[in-house]
Amino acid sequence: MTLQVVNSPFDQKQTEILNQLLPTLTDAQKNWLAGYLAASQANASQAAPAPEQTATQPVATRTATILYGSETGNSQELAEKLSGQLKSIQRDVTISCMDDYKPKKLKEAEDLFIVTATHGEGDPPDNAIQFHEFLHGRKAPKLDNVNFAVLSLGDESYEHFCQTGKDFDKRLEELGATRIHPRVDCDVDYEELAEEWFAGVLDYMKQENESGANATVTEPTPAEQPIYSKSNPYTAEVLDNIKLSGQGSNKETRHIEIALDGSNLSYEPGDCLAIYPKNDPTLVQQIINEFKWNPEQTIPINKQGEIRSVQEALTSIFEITRLTKGLLEKAAAHFENEKLTKLLAEPEQVKSYIDGRDLFDLIIDYPPAPFEPSLLMQILRKIPARQYSISSSYKANEDEVHLTIATVRYNTHGRDRNGVCSGEIADRIKPGDQLNVYVHKNPNFKFPFDEETPVIMVGPGTGVAPFRGYIEEREELELKGKTWLFFGDQHFRSDFLYQVDWQNWLNKGFLSKMDVAFSRDTEEKVYVQHRMKENAQQLYEWLEAGAYFFVCGDEKRMAKDVHEALLAIVSEQGKLSQEQATEYINKLKQEKRYQRDVY
């Protein structure tokens, strides 16, 4: 802020003094000074009246800073929505992924909004790790002049539900920031709670906004075509359902092709298709029989008063295959079962009990008192959509989308069980049937499209899906260049997914290098991380030449093993210490050259 001498009531010396003083003042000091001058002016009998402020003169407002930590894009989407709403009431907004935000700027923030997911067992998302570490470290600044609110996304089926949001909320308070709206913890069905949080934040900001009289939320322009989304899925026809795994495989992997014509849906390599599955009709019938309910009785399914039959509610609306601590607590309030109440007093026993059990197990093991089906809404959460990496290119298949799905089958507590969505697709979905779907954008898994940038892809099992879509799109764009795929599975003969496609792309030059590992074909198990180490020198040379490194697949074992292998390769080939190698990989992440889609 610099005063200009031209047309100024101050002389040159006064202007110099003011220009030295003003940049050093805090907002509080500026406000006090303005009040002091106003009071002095009011008390001065000879003071000349100040010119009236015109209605069009802008009023200074505090800047809103929105930071998001996102693994799959939900938090980013919500952060961008909040940004739009704040701008609609004339607020200046800065929005940023936590990785891209300079932590030292935090002490300059005024109204701070955190929207974050929690990854796995209570960990921050990849793009929030460094900010999380900074905020909880010794270099974190005092935030006495900062207002804040936190929106936290998670999955109640995990023990450390919404932990990252809870961490940020607690730490900001410890650093002296003022909470302007309570933290909200959202389960996978997050829209309704997020909207309530938005409304609370906006109410506060409107009150704080001195130009609130002129700040009105603009109505969205009506869309000419339906917009299909999480809250309004598209009913799509299944074109094909092919078993990919061959005879003798220990796995069942399927290739699904789904029609999108007329949906106005599009996608990019790295995006996901989300499917709202239906529960197994056998399990639904077992629950209805055990409760002795009338399947045609109608019950409410949400706060808006929508109703469905018991049969449809248990089939299509409510999750019945997974228990959570929260579900047990809600059930105990209605079941009137002393054994269940005692179980909840033992956290470790609760954790053990819910593992691998479902609603039918619960009502068998802890029979409830007479229980009205209308109470289901108070106990059960909605069926969450299942997200699958898209294994096709939109440019090559504008009217369809392909998925690669491993069928989940297992036996626990004396019963055979299937994955809700993968089991439905494997056992009950035929070509011509329909699925409710929407495209889920994944801004944290984006590929380069040029012939100069090397690309390394690690995708064992169904983790290879997004790489099939990527190479298919490169073929459509006629892009060659350096692309290297590491693929692994159990057996070459039965589990080499899309083998013909890879061989064709290798022959045509759209895929330049491929290394495979089939762990059960040799006496000593060989995995993708072993192939990486065998090619350590070349892999490091690619990284030094600017390569992007992508990983997709199992988080618990594969992704951790691949990360450790990458760390070892960088340390060995670059002759770096462990700490220096870690810094090298962190820089890859910051540059978006190390990206993961793990689950």
TORDO-747975 format. One line per 8 residues: number of its first residue (from 1); their letters; for each residue z, x, y of C-alpha. Coordinates in nm, 2 decimals. Layout:
BEGIN
NUM) a) Z:X:Y; ...
END
This chain:
BEGIN
1) mtlqvvns) 0.00:0.00:0.00; -0.12:0.17:0.32; -0.11:0.01:0.67; -0.42:0.05:0.89; -0.39:0.13:1.26; -0.69:-0.08:1.35; -0.57:-0.41:1.51; -0.21:-0.33:1.40
9) pfdqkqte) 0.09:-0.41:1.63; 0.23:-0.07:1.54; 0.15:0.26:1.71; 0.04:0.57:1.51; 0.40:0.71:1.47; 0.54:0.38:1.35; 0.25:0.34:1.10; 0.32:0.68:0.95
17) ilnqllpt) 0.68:0.60:0.91; 0.60:0.27:0.74; 0.34:0.43:0.51; 0.61:0.68:0.40; 0.87:0.41:0.34; 0.69:0.12:0.18; 0.58:0.29:-0.14; 0.94:0.39:-0.21
25) ltdaqknw) 1.08:0.04:-0.20; 1.16:-0.18:-0.50; 1.06:-0.54:-0.51; 1.43:-0.63:-0.45; 1.44:-0.41:-0.14; 1.11:-0.55:-0.01; 1.25:-0.90:-0.05; 1.57:-0.81:0.13
33) lagylaas) 1.39:-0.65:0.41; 1.16:-0.95:0.45; 1.47:-1.18:0.46; 1.64:-0.95:0.71; 1.35:-0.95:0.95; 1.31:-1.33:0.92; 1.68:-1.38:1.00; 1.66:-1.13:1.29
41) qanasqaa) 1.36:-1.32:1.43; 1.53:-1.65:1.40; 1.83:-1.52:1.59; 1.63:-1.36:1.87; 1.61:-1.60:2.17; 1.31:-1.43:2.32; 1.12:-1.39:1.99; 0.76:-1.51:1.99
49) papeqtat) 0.67:-1.77:1.73; 0.50:-1.62:1.42; 0.14:-1.74:1.35; 0.14:-2.02:1.09; 0.05:-1.92:0.74; -0.27:-2.09:0.63; -0.28:-2.28:0.30; -0.54:-2.05:0.17
57) qpvatrta) -0.34:-1.74:0.22; -0.26:-1.58:-0.12; 0.11:-1.56:-0.21; 0.22:-1.25:-0.40; 0.33:-1.32:-0.76; 0.48:-1.11:-1.03; 0.25:-0.96:-1.29; 0.27:-1.08:-1.64
65) tilygset) 0.23:-0.82:-1.91; 0.14:-0.94:-2.26; 0.17:-0.69:-2.55; 0.07:-0.78:-2.91; 0.12:-0.62:-3.25; -0.13:-0.77:-3.49; -0.22:-0.70:-3.85; -0.47:-0.97:-3.92
73) gnsqelae) -0.55:-1.09:-3.57; -0.32:-1.40:-3.54; -0.09:-1.23:-3.28; -0.39:-1.11:-3.08; -0.54:-1.46:-3.08; -0.21:-1.61:-2.96; -0.17:-1.34:-2.69; -0.51:-1.41:-2.56
81) klsgqlks) -0.44:-1.78:-2.55; -0.12:-1.71:-2.35; -0.31:-1.49:-2.11; -0.56:-1.77:-2.04; -0.27:-2.02:-1.98; -0.10:-1.78:-1.74; -0.42:-1.71:-1.55; -0.47:-2.09:-1.52
89) iqrdvtis) -0.15:-2.10:-1.31; -0.28:-1.82:-1.09; -0.07:-1.54:-1.25; -0.20:-1.18:-1.26; -0.20:-1.08:-1.63; -0.23:-0.75:-1.81; -0.29:-0.79:-2.19; -0.29:-0.51:-2.44
97) cmddykpk) -0.25:-0.41:-2.80; 0.07:-0.21:-2.83; -0.12:0.09:-2.94; -0.33:0.10:-2.63; -0.04:0.05:-2.39; 0.12:0.35:-2.23; 0.49:0.31:-2.30; 0.60:0.49:-1.98
105) klkeaedl) 0.45:0.19:-1.78; 0.71:-0.03:-1.94; 0.97:0.03:-1.67; 0.71:-0.11:-1.41; 0.67:-0.43:-1.60; 0.79:-0.75:-1.44; 0.74:-1.05:-1.68; 0.69:-0.91:-2.03
113) fivtathg) 0.58:-1.11:-2.32; 0.57:-0.98:-2.68; 0.37:-1.15:-2.95; 0.40:-0.97:-3.28; 0.36:-1.01:-3.65; 0.58:-0.85:-3.92; 0.40:-0.65:-4.19; 0.52:-0.64:-4.55
121) egdppdna) 0.90:-0.60:-4.59; 1.00:-0.60:-4.23; 0.77:-0.33:-4.09; 0.58:-0.34:-3.76; 0.20:-0.38:-3.79; 0.00:-0.06:-3.78; -0.09:-0.10:-3.42; 0.27:-0.16:-3.31
129) iqfheflh) 0.44:0.13:-3.50; 0.44:0.39:-3.22; 0.54:0.14:-2.95; 0.82:0.02:-3.18; 0.94:0.38:-3.23; 0.93:0.45:-2.86; 1.13:0.14:-2.77; 1.40:0.22:-3.02
137) grkapkld) 1.40:0.59:-2.93; 1.60:0.79:-2.68; 1.32:0.80:-2.42; 1.31:0.42:-2.38; 1.37:0.33:-2.01; 1.63:0.10:-1.86; 1.46:-0.24:-1.80; 1.70:-0.41:-1.56
145) nvnfavls) 1.42:-0.56:-1.35; 1.22:-0.69:-1.64; 1.21:-1.05:-1.77; 1.09:-1.10:-2.12; 1.03:-1.34:-2.41; 0.92:-1.28:-2.77; 0.70:-1.48:-3.01; 0.74:-1.36:-3.36
153) lgdesyeh) 0.50:-1.43:-3.66; 0.59:-1.38:-4.02; 0.61:-1.53:-4.37; 0.94:-1.69:-4.48; 0.87:-1.59:-4.84; 0.95:-1.23:-4.74; 1.32:-1.13:-4.72; 1.29:-0.97:-4.38
161) fcqtgkdf) 1.12:-1.27:-4.21; 0.99:-1.19:-3.86; 1.19:-0.87:-3.85; 0.97:-0.69:-3.60; 1.00:-0.97:-3.35; 1.37:-0.97:-3.40; 1.38:-0.60:-3.34; 1.19:-0.62:-3.01
169) dkrleelg) 1.39:-0.91:-2.89; 1.73:-0.74:-2.96; 1.61:-0.40:-2.82; 1.47:-0.54:-2.49; 1.81:-0.71:-2.43; 1.99:-0.38:-2.51; 1.78:-0.20:-2.25; 1.89:-0.45:-1.98
177) atrihprv) 1.59:-0.69:-1.97; 1.65:-1.06:-1.90; 1.55:-1.31:-2.17; 1.37:-1.60:-1.99; 1.30:-1.80:-2.31; 1.45:-1.79:-2.66; 1.26:-1.60:-2.93; 1.07:-1.82:-3.17
185) dcdvdyee) 1.02:-1.71:-3.53; 0.70:-1.87:-3.68; 0.62:-1.90:-4.05; 0.26:-1.89:-4.17; 0.21:-2.25:-4.04; 0.27:-2.12:-3.68; 0.06:-2.34:-3.44; 0.32:-2.60:-3.36
193) laeewfag) 0.61:-2.36:-3.29; 0.38:-2.13:-3.09; 0.27:-2.42:-2.87; 0.64:-2.51:-2.80; 0.70:-2.14:-2.71; 0.40:-2.14:-2.48; 0.52:-2.46:-2.31; 0.87:-2.31:-2.25
201) vldymkqe) 0.72:-1.99:-2.11; 0.48:-2.17:-1.88; 0.75:-2.40:-1.75; 0.96:-2.10:-1.64; 0.66:-1.92:-1.49; 0.56:-2.23:-1.29; 0.91:-2.25:-1.15; 0.90:-1.88:-1.06
209) nesganat) 0.55:-1.90:-0.92; 0.58:-1.95:-0.54; 0.23:-2.10:-0.53; 0.33:-2.35:-0.80; 0.21:-2.64:-0.60; -0.14:-2.52:-0.62; -0.11:-2.39:-0.98; -0.26:-2.65:-1.22
217) vteptpae) -0.37:-2.60:-1.57; -0.74:-2.65:-1.60; -0.86:-2.89:-1.87; -1.08:-2.73:-2.14; -1.44:-2.83:-2.13; -1.53:-3.06:-2.41; -1.72:-2.88:-2.68; -2.06:-3.01:-2.77
225) qpiysksn) -2.01:-2.93:-3.14; -1.70:-2.93:-3.35; -1.52:-2.60:-3.34; -1.38:-2.52:-3.69; -1.06:-2.33:-3.70; -0.72:-2.29:-3.87; -0.62:-2.63:-3.74; -0.96:-2.79:-3.80
233) pytaevld) -1.11:-2.63:-4.12; -1.47:-2.68:-4.22; -1.54:-2.86:-4.55; -1.79:-2.63:-4.72; -1.99:-2.66:-5.04; -1.95:-2.40:-5.31; -2.30:-2.27:-5.40; -2.21:-2.03:-5.68
241) niklsgqg) -1.91:-1.92:-5.88; -1.98:-1.61:-6.09; -1.75:-1.41:-6.31; -1.81:-1.05:-6.21; -1.58:-0.87:-6.47; -1.75:-0.80:-6.80; -1.64:-0.86:-7.16; -1.34:-0.66:-7.25
249) snketrhi) -1.19:-0.65:-6.90; -0.82:-0.69:-6.85; -0.90:-0.86:-6.53; -1.09:-1.17:-6.41; -1.28:-1.11:-6.09; -1.51:-1.37:-5.94; -1.80:-1.37:-5.69; -1.80:-1.69:-5.48
257) eialdgsn) -2.09:-1.80:-5.25; -2.01:-2.07:-5.00; -2.25:-2.27:-4.77; -2.19:-2.25:-4.40; -2.51:-2.42:-4.27; -2.43:-2.67:-4.00; -2.08:-2.53:-3.94; -2.16:-2.31:-3.64
265) lsyepgdc) -1.93:-2.05:-3.81; -2.02:-1.68:-3.79; -1.85:-1.36:-3.90; -1.87:-0.98:-3.88; -1.81:-0.71:-4.14; -1.43:-0.68:-4.18; -1.36:-1.05:-4.10; -1.20:-1.28:-4.36
273) laiypknd) -1.27:-1.63:-4.48; -0.95:-1.84:-4.51; -0.93:-2.11:-4.78; -0.68:-2.40:-4.79; -0.62:-2.44:-5.16; -0.50:-2.74:-5.36; -0.20:-2.71:-5.60; -0.25:-2.73:-5.98
281) ptlvqqii) -0.26:-3.10:-6.07; -0.05:-3.03:-6.38; 0.23:-2.88:-6.18; 0.21:-3.17:-5.93; 0.24:-3.42:-6.22; 0.54:-3.24:-6.37; 0.73:-3.27:-6.04; 0.64:-3.64:-5.99
289) nefkwnpe) 0.75:-3.71:-6.35; 1.08:-3.52:-6.31; 1.17:-3.71:-5.99; 1.04:-4.04:-6.14; 0.84:-4.11:-5.82; 0.55:-4.35:-5.77; 0.26:-4.12:-5.70; 0.10:-4.38:-5.47
297) qtipinkq) 0.40:-4.42:-5.24; 0.32:-4.31:-4.89; 0.54:-4.05:-4.71; 0.53:-3.88:-4.37; 0.39:-3.53:-4.37; 0.45:-3.42:-4.01; 0.65:-3.50:-3.69; 0.35:-3.69:-3.56
305) geirsvqe) 0.40:-3.96:-3.83; 0.09:-3.90:-4.04; 0.13:-4.03:-4.39; -0.01:-3.95:-4.73; 0.06:-4.06:-5.08; 0.31:-3.85:-5.28; 0.03:-3.74:-5.50; -0.19:-3.61:-5.22
313) altsifei) 0.11:-3.46:-5.03; 0.21:-3.25:-5.33; -0.15:-3.16:-5.40; -0.30:-3.08:-5.06; -0.02:-3.06:-4.80; 0.30:-2.90:-4.92; 0.36:-2.56:-5.08; 0.53:-2.61:-5.42
321) trltkgll) 0.46:-2.28:-5.60; 0.69:-2.05:-5.40; 1.06:-2.06:-5.33; 1.22:-1.90:-5.03; 1.58:-1.86:-4.92; 1.51:-2.11:-4.64; 1.38:-2.37:-4.88; 1.69:-2.33:-5.10
329) ekaaahfe) 1.92:-2.38:-4.80; 1.73:-2.70:-4.70; 1.73:-2.83:-5.05; 2.10:-2.77:-5.09; 2.16:-3.00:-4.79; 2.00:-3.29:-4.98; 2.04:-3.21:-5.35; 2.42:-3.24:-5.35
337) nekltkll) 2.43:-2.99:-5.64; 2.74:-2.77:-5.64; 2.57:-2.50:-5.85; 2.30:-2.46:-5.59; 2.56:-2.44:-5.31; 2.74:-2.16:-5.51; 2.41:-1.97:-5.57; 2.35:-1.96:-5.19
345) aepeqvks) 2.68:-1.78:-5.14; 2.54:-1.48:-5.34; 2.25:-1.33:-5.15; 2.15:-1.09:-5.43; 2.14:-1.37:-5.68; 1.93:-1.58:-5.45; 1.68:-1.30:-5.41; 1.66:-1.26:-5.79
353) yidgrdlf) 1.63:-1.64:-5.85; 1.35:-1.71:-5.61; 1.13:-1.43:-5.75; 0.86:-1.59:-5.97; 0.99:-1.95:-5.96; 0.86:-2.27:-5.80; 0.97:-2.61:-5.70; 0.96:-2.75:-6.06
361) dliidypp) 1.20:-2.47:-6.17; 1.43:-2.55:-5.89; 1.46:-2.92:-5.98; 1.50:-2.84:-6.35; 1.77:-2.57:-6.29; 1.95:-2.76:-6.01; 1.89:-3.13:-6.06; 1.93:-3.32:-5.73
369) apfepsll) 2.10:-3.65:-5.66; 1.87:-3.94:-5.61; 1.61:-3.79:-5.39; 1.36:-3.98:-5.17; 1.01:-3.83:-5.15; 1.01:-3.89:-4.77; 1.26:-3.59:-4.75; 0.99:-3.35:-4.88
377) mqilrkip) 0.88:-3.29:-4.52; 1.22:-3.16:-4.43; 1.23:-2.91:-4.72; 0.88:-2.79:-4.79; 0.65:-2.59:-4.57; 0.27:-2.66:-4.55; 0.04:-2.48:-4.79; -0.07:-2.16:-4.61
385) arqysiss) -0.44:-2.07:-4.62; -0.53:-1.77:-4.83; -0.74:-1.51:-4.66; -1.01:-1.31:-4.84; -1.22:-1.02:-4.71; -1.58:-1.13:-4.67; -1.82:-0.94:-4.90; -2.15:-1.04:-4.73
393) sykanede) -2.34:-0.98:-4.41; -2.39:-1.27:-4.17; -2.71:-1.12:-4.05; -2.84:-1.11:-4.40; -2.70:-1.45:-4.50; -2.67:-1.67:-4.19; -2.60:-1.99:-4.39; -2.35:-1.86:-4.64
401) vhltiatv) -2.06:-1.64:-4.70; -1.96:-1.44:-5.01; -1.61:-1.36:-5.14; -1.48:-1.13:-5.42; -1.16:-1.28:-5.57; -0.93:-1.15:-5.84; -0.78:-1.43:-6.05; -0.40:-1.41:-6.05
409) rynthgrd) -0.24:-1.50:-6.39; 0.11:-1.42:-6.50; 0.40:-1.54:-6.71; 0.75:-1.57:-6.57; 1.07:-1.75:-6.68; 0.89:-1.89:-6.99; 0.59:-2.04:-6.82; 0.23:-1.94:-6.76
417) rngvcsge) 0.14:-1.94:-6.39; -0.17:-1.89:-6.18; -0.24:-1.79:-5.82; -0.27:-2.12:-5.62; -0.61:-2.04:-5.47; -0.76:-1.79:-5.72; -0.65:-2.02:-6.01; -0.81:-2.32:-5.85
425) iadrikpg) -1.14:-2.13:-5.80; -1.14:-1.98:-6.15; -1.04:-2.30:-6.34; -1.14:-2.60:-6.13; -1.41:-2.52:-5.87; -1.77:-2.56:-5.98; -2.09:-2.52:-5.78; -2.13:-2.84:-5.57
433) dqlnvyvh) -1.75:-2.88:-5.52; -1.60:-2.83:-5.17; -1.34:-2.61:-5.01; -1.17:-2.63:-4.67; -1.24:-2.30:-4.49; -1.24:-2.12:-4.16; -1.34:-1.77:-4.04; -1.05:-1.55:-3.95
441) knpnfkfp) -1.16:-1.27:-3.72; -1.00:-0.93:-3.79; -1.02:-0.72:-3.47; -0.83:-0.43:-3.64; -1.09:-0.37:-3.90; -1.42:-0.31:-3.72; -1.71:-0.08:-3.83; -1.94:0.14:-3.62
449) fdeetpvi) -2.31:0.05:-3.62; -2.51:0.37:-3.55; -2.67:0.65:-3.76; -2.47:0.93:-3.60; -2.11:0.83:-3.69; -2.00:0.92:-4.05; -1.81:0.65:-4.23; -1.57:0.69:-4.53
457) mvgpgtgv) -1.47:0.38:-4.72; -1.19:0.36:-4.98; -1.19:0.03:-5.17; -1.07:0.00:-5.53; -1.10:-0.33:-5.71; -1.16:-0.63:-5.48; -1.08:-0.40:-5.19; -1.45:-0.31:-5.20
465) apfrgyie) -1.55:-0.65:-5.06; -1.57:-0.57:-4.69; -1.77:-0.25:-4.76; -2.03:-0.45:-4.95; -2.07:-0.67:-4.64; -2.09:-0.36:-4.42; -2.36:-0.18:-4.61; -2.55:-0.50:-4.65
473) ereelelk) -2.55:-0.54:-4.27; -2.66:-0.17:-4.22; -2.95:-0.24:-4.45; -3.04:-0.55:-4.25; -3.03:-0.34:-3.93; -3.22:-0.06:-4.11; -2.94:0.19:-4.03; -2.90:0.49:-4.25
481) gktwlffg) -2.67:0.79:-4.18; -2.37:0.93:-4.35; -2.17:0.66:-4.55; -1.94:0.75:-4.84; -1.77:0.50:-5.07; -1.47:0.57:-5.30; -1.44:0.29:-5.56; -1.20:0.26:-5.85
489) dqhfrsdf) -1.10:0.02:-6.12; -1.00:0.02:-6.49; -1.32:0.04:-6.69; -1.67:0.15:-6.61; -1.84:-0.09:-6.85; -1.65:-0.41:-6.75; -1.50:-0.35:-6.40; -1.77:-0.17:-6.19
497) lyqvdwqn) -1.80:-0.45:-5.93; -2.15:-0.48:-5.76; -2.28:-0.17:-5.95; -2.64:-0.27:-5.91; -2.60:-0.33:-5.53; -2.44:0.02:-5.48; -2.71:0.19:-5.69; -2.99:0.02:-5.49
505) wlnkgfls) -2.83:0.12:-5.16; -2.79:0.48:-5.28; -3.15:0.49:-5.38; -3.26:0.34:-5.04; -3.03:0.57:-4.84; -2.82:0.31:-4.68; -2.52:0.45:-4.88; -2.54:0.82:-4.89
513) kmdvafsr) -2.25:0.92:-5.12; -2.03:0.74:-5.38; -1.74:0.86:-5.59; -1.59:0.64:-5.86; -1.26:0.65:-6.06; -1.21:0.44:-6.37; -0.84:0.49:-6.46; -0.85:0.35:-6.82
521) dteekvyv) -1.16:0.54:-6.94; -0.98:0.87:-6.96; -0.67:0.99:-7.13; -0.52:1.09:-6.79; -0.54:0.81:-6.54; -0.77:0.90:-6.25; -0.76:0.70:-5.92; -0.95:0.70:-5.59
529) qhrmkena) -0.69:0.94:-5.43; -0.77:1.19:-5.70; -1.14:1.17:-5.62; -1.05:1.22:-5.25; -0.86:1.54:-5.33; -1.15:1.67:-5.55; -1.37:1.63:-5.24; -1.11:1.75:-4.99
537) qqlyewle) -1.32:2.01:-4.81; -1.62:1.78:-4.75; -1.39:1.49:-4.66; -1.22:1.69:-4.39; -1.55:1.82:-4.26; -1.66:1.46:-4.22; -1.34:1.38:-4.03; -1.39:1.68:-3.80
545) agayffvc) -1.75:1.55:-3.74; -1.60:1.22:-3.61; -1.59:1.01:-3.93; -1.42:0.67:-3.94; -1.19:0.63:-4.24; -1.14:0.27:-4.38; -0.90:0.16:-4.66; -0.89:-0.19:-4.81
553) gdekrmak) -0.69:-0.32:-5.10; -0.34:-0.31:-5.25; -0.07:-0.21:-5.00; 0.22:-0.14:-5.23; 0.07:0.14:-5.44; -0.30:0.22:-5.36; -0.28:0.23:-4.98; 0.03:0.45:-4.98
561) dvhealla) -0.12:0.69:-5.23; -0.44:0.71:-5.03; -0.25:0.78:-4.71; -0.05:1.05:-4.88; -0.37:1.20:-5.02; -0.53:1.20:-4.67; -0.22:1.36:-4.52; -0.23:1.64:-4.79
569) ivseqgkl) -0.61:1.69:-4.73; -0.57:1.72:-4.36; -0.27:1.96:-4.39; -0.44:2.18:-4.65; -0.80:2.19:-4.51; -0.69:2.21:-4.15; -0.41:2.46:-4.23; -0.17:2.23:-4.05
577) sqeqatey) 0.20:2.17:-4.09; 0.32:1.83:-4.22; 0.41:1.74:-3.86; 0.08:1.85:-3.72; -0.11:1.67:-4.00; 0.08:1.35:-3.92; -0.01:1.39:-3.55; -0.38:1.44:-3.66
585) inklkqek) -0.37:1.11:-3.85; -0.19:0.93:-3.57; -0.47:1.04:-3.34; -0.72:0.89:-3.58; -0.54:0.56:-3.56; -0.52:0.57:-3.18; -0.90:0.63:-3.17; -0.95:0.34:-3.42
593) ryqrdvy) -1.10:0.59:-3.66; -0.84:0.52:-3.93; -0.83:0.15:-4.01; -0.67:-0.04:-4.30; -0.69:-0.40:-4.43; -0.42:-0.40:-4.70; -0.23:-0.68:-4.87
END
